[in-house]
Amino acid sequence: MSDWITVEDVALYLDLPGAADDNLTASTAAAKAAVERRRADLDYNLADTFRDVHADVWLGAVIWAGLIYQTRNAPSGFSGYGDETQLYDALGARRAEVMRLLGWRRPVVA
């Protein structure tokens, strides 16, 4: 898959000076993988830049990666539940905004 979201994108959004650290790299990778799994309808292989992926999906992924990074860098550490719960917990009060940007629809019971 192409790099439609990069560590540099997230660092720029967070206004982080200098080189990216391991937490930023891991946070970006986690958000990227979650979005690619859930939004399989988008073609990430053709994405040379975020413009080839919906801009709102790109922004939602950047915000999410930034929130994960901030949670991982918190002095108390990261909870490490061992599943995707920790990814959603990082969203906190911005959950609805990020999920809307990503086009993450609630499941509908038939």
Steps between C-alpha positions, in 0.01 A plus 500: 500500500615850434573760760180702474560611859851550631671561830593842364130580442423423864807684630401808300144482634633475858759772436779270616852624432778265398502137401216262572535258788388139528171595666406728211591232248296236684204734548493590131524135398218402736260764368596426139441126540166548676372735229618274217325200657173681560496712181590228253284681244779756445790422268813567703730336243454790259547769761812702426384769740211548737312667215436158347334385821203705610636808678261450789620141550861622493426772755313260727790255489753777576296623796455144627871422470576824686263409782648151526847655515399741774345216700811285458722788613292574808695457826266224617585292193273312264254248638590219261171309500633287218222578253361795307331637812805712574476660154142612562570613855757746367225685312330618816276801441594517131367152420190621310698753295772254399256219421295740284812608309599139445153405380488237773138393505327337792392144426136467404303208639288335233 
